[in-house]
Amino acid sequence: TAVDNTRTPDIKPRISEDGLDKIKSWKLADIVESAQLKALRLPDPLTASK
């Protein structure tokens, strides 16, 4: 790992930023989908029990 650090010091931070960006957009999409699924699932049991 020490050799990698000295060989590619500029690439490491770039990879971290790209990785964080991808993770953020994936998490956002996941949260939005979960919220939509919950919103769609909640009314169903409520109307079914009423």
C-alpha positions, 0 to 999 in steps of 0.5 A, a space after each residue: 500500500 505504501 508503494 501505491 500511495 507514493 505512485 498515485 497521490 493525485 489519483 487517490 483523492 479523485 477516486 475518493 471524490 468519484 466514489 463518494 459522488 456515486 455513493 451519494 447519488 445511489 443512496 439518494 435514489 435508494 431513499 427516494 425509492 424507499 419513500 415512494 414504496 412506503 408511501 404506496 404501501 402504507 395506504 393499502 393496509 389502511 384501506 384494507 383494514 377499514 
